[in-house]
């Protein structure tokens, strides 16, 4: 008999989530670089500040790395001020070297550039700072990372390469200051004392950590639970096992139990889930009947009962405990417990996110903020590169001086100035601009689309326009019904104009799906020429019955729709298909697969839920 999983904790339970956040602090104090670190997703406020104050009170070396730091300050390089002042080359240690055996704190980690993430991830993975152009050999260092993810729900989070190597993921968005003090008695000083381990307790836990034993069933259960939740990286079960062992060492245990595995499931596996685990089928859940199901032969009334043996008499007198009560739980039982603990901690709207994330991750040409473009005049600053100033390229003075500083002793004999600069030292400034995005909504107003669902689609468009105003994004609406598709609303950011255009939208008639996809493709091509990134969202049941010529014919209409779906896939733009039929339709799934779009069945259309789904397509990293 499989052991029953413990009752799952409600996902919105603030006390459980805050206790997990405090336990993560103790794990950082115990094993600062063993499980990579913590990715904390929380906005500015008293909740995050209280957690950071407790982090600073752990007694570990904490080095903050701002997003504006350059590679030489991060990895170590030339001390430019002392070099220019003394005329001799002086080197300085990088921030990663200063954080040896401590922690690296990354404020606004979601905005770190790839140029800074790459050496940081390499140092975290290999335990040594990569060499620079001024150092011949790498420098050994071990540190943990605390990445502060301050992104909004519709913005991309921490880079995937860094987030994968951080064991514990915490989300404190929905916690309030009253929630975090619910489980404590006394003032804040006594709370900090309960969080921080005493020197003796820390020494005992560190001595206990290498002695914690994990069985093969524990490892198999973690791997199976990770696979069931759609986690394909083997690094994640390894981090979960390390976190579980640290949790056991904190509680003075030498073997893992359900509490240790449950904490690892909530804080390591659940935030990384990309799918719901498959439910067992009816044949697997019901036990198969025995092969010999015939009833035993009845004993005649005149027959004497068979004499009982001594062993049977002893069993009747003292049956003893069942063997299953003393048996260790199997890997299947542990997997069920881990999956139950992980599912209990998933936040709301996670079902829609898991269903749309797979399709949204297949394209990389468009996103929430549009395509990136390199420029030299304005935008987000990029690291400077060697080049000749002139025209629109501007000289980067600090990078030029940094490149010229190591060569001053060689140039002193041929120069009379204080600093000798050559053309080979020139560095130019670079900037990165992001194009705005436009959401193309293809609304099915045919007879197969119910009027209630069409009204909910109108409500979703209004919500999207309200959310897009701050990002300066726009919306374009294509409606199709009868024998034609019309551009109901050109690209606009005006909420009043969108409401006015959708107010008189009638319903009924055929479904010219191919005409709608053709018009959406033409609009996307025009938007791309204007520097705007198009994103298509189709709200339809996929039952096309009007051809490109406006004639009836279901077979030809489906062929035309498949053809223009393939054209959209070749364009490389992101797309989402929301199936509005009462049951998931195979034709809609096939069209979505042909387009390379995410597929989301939504028989009971809700404007708020639809807006959440579309926002996840805008921002696949959220």
ZIHUVEN-V479735 format. One line per field, one symbol per residue. ss: DSSP state (a for helix, b for strand, c for the rest). phi: phi as a letter, one per 20 degrees, with the letter a starting at -180 (. if undefined). burial: # if it has 24 or more other C-alpha atoms within 12 Angstrom, else .. A space follows every 10 residues. Layout:
ss=???
phi=???
burial=???
This chain:
ss=cccccccccc cccaaaaaaa aaaaaaaaaa ccccccbbbb bccccaaaaa aaaaaacccc cbbbcccccc aaaaacbbca aaaaaacccc bbccaaaacc cbbbbbccaa accaaaaaaa aaaaaacbbc ccccccccbb ccbbbbbbbc ccccccccca aaaacccbbb bcccccaaaa cccccccaaa aaaaacccaa aaaaaaaaac ccbccaaaaa aaaaaaaacc cccaaaaaaa aaaaaaaaaa ccccbccaaa aaaaaaaaaa aacccccccc caaaaccccc cccccccccc ccccccccca aaaaaaaccc ccaaaacccc aaaaaaaaaa aaaaccccca aaaaaaaaaa cccccccccc cbbbbccccb bbbbbbcccb ccbcbcaaaa aaaaaccaaa aaaacccccc ccaaacbbbb bbbbccbbbb bbbbcccccc aaaaaaaaaa aaaaaaaacc cccbbbbbbb bccbbbbbbb bbccaaaaaa aaaccccccc ccaaaaaaaa aaaaaaaaac ccbbbbbbbb cccccbcccc cbcaaaaaaa aaaaaaaaaa accbbbbbbc cccccaaaaa aaaaaccbbb bcccccaaaa aaaaaaaacc cc
phi=.fffffffff geffffffff ffffffffff cfcfdnqcdd daefrfffff ffffffefne fcdedffefe ffffeoaeef fffffencfc dcffffffef mccdddflff dffgfeffff fffffembff fdfdcecfdf acbdcdeeed ffgdcfefgf ffffeefedc cdfeedgfff dfedcoefff ffffffffgf ffffffffgf efddefffff ffffffffen eeefffffff ffffffffff emdecfcfff ffffffedeg fefcbeffef fffffeffff fdefffffef feeffffeef fffffffcfm fffffefffe ffffffffff ffffefffmf fffffeffff eeccebbfdn fecebcdbpe fdgfcfrefq meedfeffff fffeffdfff dffdcdffce cdffefcdec ccddffdcee edeedfffef ffffffffff fffffffeff emecccdddc amdbdcefbf gbdeffffff fefefecpof ceffffffff fffffffffe ndeecdcdda emefbcffen dfqfffffff ffffffffff fnefbcddee ffcgefffff fffffmefdc fbfefcffff ffffffffcf ef
burial=.......#.. #.######## ########## ########## ###...##.# ##.####### #######.## ########## ..##..#.#. ..######## ########## ###..##.## #####.#### ...#...... ########## ########## .######### ######...# #......... ##.####... .#..##.##. .#.#..#### ########## #...###### ########## ########## ########## #######... .......... .......... .......... .......... ........#. .######### #######..# ########## ########## #....#.... #######... ...###..## ########.. ........## #...###### #..####### ########## ..######## #####.##.. .######### ########## #####..##. ##..#.#.## ########## #.###.##.. .######### ########.# ...#..#### #########. ########## #...#.#### ########## #######.## ########## ##
